[in-house]
Amino acid sequence: MSSPLPHPSPPRVVAVVPARDEEARIGSTVTALHGLAQVAHVVVVDDGSADQTAAVAEWAGRVEVVRHERNHGKAAAMTTGAARAAELAPGAAVLFVDADLEASAGNLGPVVDAVLTGSADMAIAVLPPQHSPGGGFGLVVRTAREGIARLTGWTPTQPLSGQRCLTRAALDAAMPLAAGWGVEVGLTVDVLRGGGRVVEVPCELHHRVTGRDLASQLHRARQLAGVTRALAERSGVPRAAAGHARTAGRVVRSGAARAAAAGRRASSGRLGGAVRRRTGGTWHEL
């Protein structure tokens, strides 16, 4: 009597979590991702954190932690995570997840399913109104939405959503990723222009809402600069114009803000540029 043929394992994804100074939230996010049956591996990229983000992620268990010795930006962290994902599960789809989702990350199943079932090459989560007040004035979102529509003909609901799942082929075709805070906009444009199918999936996710204080406004200025640069680089404009986009959205800083920014730059400058991976209790240079 012949033995039954083994059933093939269902397709699964590698979750990549870029994180910087998220020690208060990263543990809950990692735990929630492990609760998703579709997630085979979780990779946390600690992008030059000054706190215990990497250690807390490890304490959550069953996670690959890769560390940038200094901050390189979200796009660089996503690229590092995608490279490690390819090593862990060649050809597997990749789920990018913001580190501050905490328990709500466990609701990302529909986003993953849209890709694993073949319905889309990239699925983007659409978040509901958030519990805590905050948010900006819509300039960055509007710039991103209108720019994507102009370049692709598709108008996204939430163009800056960082929660997105891609097939490995779609991700590889979009490399290199747009720099810094333009990464999501660049990904959307590049996948669509490459013939990929992109869908938005409503998802019950909650994250830390950026306020309207000075630090938050500076963050939005950096976002606007990154989005503008990504759009400019994909618009066929001269390189000089694309470079000029790096300064878009700058705000006038007070003397105290300039001093704080200078202090942060000096601090980050003292860190090395190596990328290290934690394996068996030891940091390894990559």
N, C-alpha and C positions, 0 to 999 in steps of 0.2 A: 504494500500500500504506500503510495507516494505521499510525502509530507506536503502540507499546504505551502504555496508560494508565499514568501514574506511580503507584507504590504509595504509599499514605498512610504517613506516618511513624508508627512505633509510639508509643503514649503514653509520656511520660516525666515525671519529677518534678523538683522543685527541692529540693535538700537545704539545710536551714537549720541552722547550727551556732552556738548561743549559746556564748560563750567568755569566760572571765575568768582571766587569769594562767595561760594554758595553753601558753606558748611551747615547752615541752619535748615536747608531744604533738600540738598542732594541725596541724603539717605532715604527720605521718604519717596523721592522720585525713582531711585533705583529699585527700591522694594516694590513699588507699584508696577514698574516695567516687568519685573520677574513674574508678576501675576498674569501677564498676557501670554496665552498659550502660543501665540505666533512668534514670540521673541526667543531666539536661540541663544543670543549673547548680548551683553550690555557692555559698552565701552564708554568710559568717562574720560574726557580729555580736560585735565586741569590746566587752564591757560594762564599760568603765572599767578596763581592765587597767593594772597598774603595770609590766608587763614588755613584751616584744617580741611579744606574741601576734599583733597585726595584721601586723607586718612578716614574721613567719615564715609566716603564712597566705599572704601575697602571694608569698613566695619559692616556695611550693609550686606556684604557677601556676594559671591558669584559674579564678580565684576572685573573687567580688565581696566586698569587705570594707567593712562599715559599722561605724562606731565611735561609741559613746556616750562622751562626754567624761568622764562620771563613772558610777559603778555605779548602775544602776536596778533590778537584779534579773532573774532568769531570765525571768519572764513578759514583761517589757518588751522584753528582747532577742529573744524569740520573736516578739513582735508586730512589732517593727521588721523582723526577717528575713522574716516573712510578707508584709509590705507590699512589700518589695523583690522577693520572689518573684513577686508579682502583676504587677509591672512587667516582669519578665524573661520570664515565661511566663504570660499571663493564662489563668486557668481550670485550670492544671496542679495536680496534687496536690502536697502539701508533705510532705517527710520531715524530721522533727526528729531531730537527732543530737547526743548529748553530745560535747564536744570531746575527751574523754580516751579514746575508744575505740581510737585509733591504728589499726593495721593491721586489727584485727577489724571495723572499720566496713565493710570490703569484704564482710562476710557478711550484710549487711542486705537482700540481694536478695529473699528470701522474704517479708519484711515489706512491701516495695514491691509485689511481685506480687499479694499478697492484695487490695490496693486497685486496682491497674491492671486486674486481671482482673474487677473488679466483685464480688468475693466479700465485700468489707467496705467500709464507709465510713471506718472507722479500724482499723488493725492495730497492735498493740502487741507489741514484742519481749519475749520471756521469756528472761532470761539464765541460763546454767548456773552452778553453783558457781564462784566465782572462784579464781584461782590463789593470790593472796596472802591471808593471814589478815586478819581485821578484822571490821567490821560491828558494829551496835549490838545492842540487846536486844529488838528487834522491836516496840517501842511505836508508833513512827511508822507502820510498815507495817500493823500490826494496826488502828490507828485509821483509816487510809485504807481498808483492805479492808472493815472492818465498816461504815464510813460509806457507801461506795459501794453495798454490798449493801443497806443500809437504804433508801437513796434510789432505787435503780433495780431491785433484785431480782437483780442480776448480781454474782457474787463473783469478782473478778480474782485471778489468781495473784500478779502483781507490780504492785500498784497505782501504784507510784512510778516505773515504768520511763519514762525520758525518750525512749526510741527508739520513735517512733511515726510512722506515715504516715497522712495524712488526705486525702480528696478536698477540693477547694477549697470546695465547697458546704458540707461538714460543718464545715470550719474557720471559714468566714465566719459560719455560723449560731451558732457557739460564742463569737464575739467579743462583748464584750471578755473576754479570758482572765482567769482567777482570778489574783490578785496573788501575786507572789513564789513561794515553794516549794509553794504549793497549786495550781500551774498544771496538773499532770498529773491530779490528782484532779478538779479542776473540769472539765477537758476531757472526761474519761471520763463524768462525770455529765451534762454538757450534751449530748454527742453521743447518749448513750443516751436521754435524755429527749426529744431532738428526733426520735426515731424511727430513729436511725442504727444500723447493724449494726457491732458491735465484736467483733474476734477477737484472741486472743493467739497469737503465732507463736513457737515455740522457735527460738532463734537463737544461734549460737556467738559471743557478744560478751564482751569483757573490758575492764574499766575499773579506774581507781584506786579501791581500797576504802577507805572512811573508817575510821579507827582508833577507839580508845577513849580517847584523850588528852583534855585539857580542850578544845582547839580543836574536836575532833570532836564532843564532847558539846554544845558551844555551837551547832555547826552543826545537830545533830539537834533541839535546842530550837527553833531557827528553823524547821526543817522542820515540826515538830509544830504550831507556831503557825500556819504557812501552811496546812497541811492542815486544821486545826481551823476556821480562818476560812473556807476555801473550802466546807467541809461546812455550817457554820452559815449562810452566805449562801444556800445552796441548800436549806435545811431549813424555810424560812418562819419563822425565828425573828425576833424584833424586831431592828432594826438595832443597838441598844445591845448586845445579846447577841453579835451578829456582831463588833462592834468589840472586845468584851471578849476574843474568841478570839485576837486578835493577841498577847495576853500569855500564852496557853497554852503550857505546856512550858518556861517560863523556869526556869533553874537558878540557884542561888546562886553568884555569882562571887566569886572572891578579889579582894583589892585589886589584885593585879597584872593579873588579867584585865580588871577595870574600866578600869584605866589603859590597857591595850593597846587595848581597844575604843574608848575615848575618843580615842586617838591615830589610830585608823583613821578614825573619824568626822571628826575635824578635817582629816585628809589628804584624804578624799574631798570634804569641803566646800570645799576650795580649788579643786577642778576645776569647770569650767563644766558646764552642763546640756545643751549643744548635742549634736545627733547629726550626725555627718559621714560622708560616703561617699567612698571612695577611687576616683578615676577618672583615668586617665592621669597618675598620679603626684601628684595634688593632692587634699587633703582638702576636701570640699564640705559646707557646712552644709545640713542637711535641714530 
